[in-house]
């Protein structure tokens, strides 16, 4: 779920895309830092949100730039009523596909 959801904000397309970004990173890594936080979901909401914020701040240092750009677009550039730039996001994912396809980059 998006950080906006943790804040109790109504969600929109940007939040769905943010959640998609976390899903892609989960598939790449096998786990995400906040997955180890256990307890009552209501009580754990704040620590999970904090963990996601820290993860997001460090995303650029730990993953290909396209992941950061994807998440940055969803988290910081697109407002509630905005239509995300799907063409731009698709191009980032295509670049990642090339990056992770053996024999397609130097």
Steps between C-alpha positions, in 0.01 A plus 500: 500500500610856441632737763186711448291203608700476823417866560129427459473694175262402223686313229521558128687369197832625637455280808422194290820561304702548818368165625593347163853635548526331839371178344767511229770564760365213709517267200857612436620474862274233651409720797471862604628654826158560657393140448688403816294742713247288686210583728157654497454668158354813661795537737756410233371750242741775607816283512412350161446848352832615647676194356352570155610864517856397588498235226381760249771748605766232445350350184736687271804353679388137488320443168524602135411866439179402318347365822569830675359701208188281491437544872592871496243562228231322702589634846621856437387617157145376451229666705167344597303602189791479255525238232838329535728513197444139400723528193790619713442226758475238226831618352667465841370143529618422147849626594494276806398205287801562278722542808391169651501303173828306470718600205316825420736748671872545536 
